[in-house]
């Protein structure tokens, strides 16, 4: 059933799909609708979709990275490709955000990310000038299994298993499940204090519908 649904959406490694879109709202509205909310940090970065192909031994193979507009930006992001290659254990399709960071690891404004995406020449020099950090927050496919029809909480658990160790699992964005407005507010304050834009609230049981809110 899952594979049939995926076939209808043409979800396959190496072919990007549109990102899900966000809608404005408050924590109170979210909790009224869902009883419990899934909170993620809203990063000031660039959305990426990472496709890791199969290899002859069944592990991760060739890696491609696509922008929100589904442009292939793999060549501009060799450091992100290397980080994924060292971290991911199996073929997959990941949704995430890349954020420019300074020497201390603190986030830099979005304009720094754009410099990386737009660079066509002297890419290694730009890698040295602007470091990027990956925050993966969704897993659309893992191994041979498509996950679009699975709840967000299940996709996030599967995302965590795609990464090898606790150290590399830092690339997995935090997902807070809460029915407490104060806890959600504290999570947002922590995100803002760390230099991020705030938080995103999602229905924990929502499936993934590319190109829709």
Secondary structure, 3 states (H helix, E strand, C coil): CHHHHHHHHCCECCECCCCCCCCCCCHHHHHHHHCCEEEEEECCCEEEEEEEEECCCCCEEEEEEEECCCCECHHHCHHHHHHHHHHECCCEEEEEEEEEECCCCCECCHHHHHHHHHCCCCHHHHHHHCEEEEEEEEEEEECCEECCCCCHHHHHHHHHHHECCCCHHHHECCCEEECCHHHHHHHHHHHHHCCCCEEEEEECCCCCCCCCC
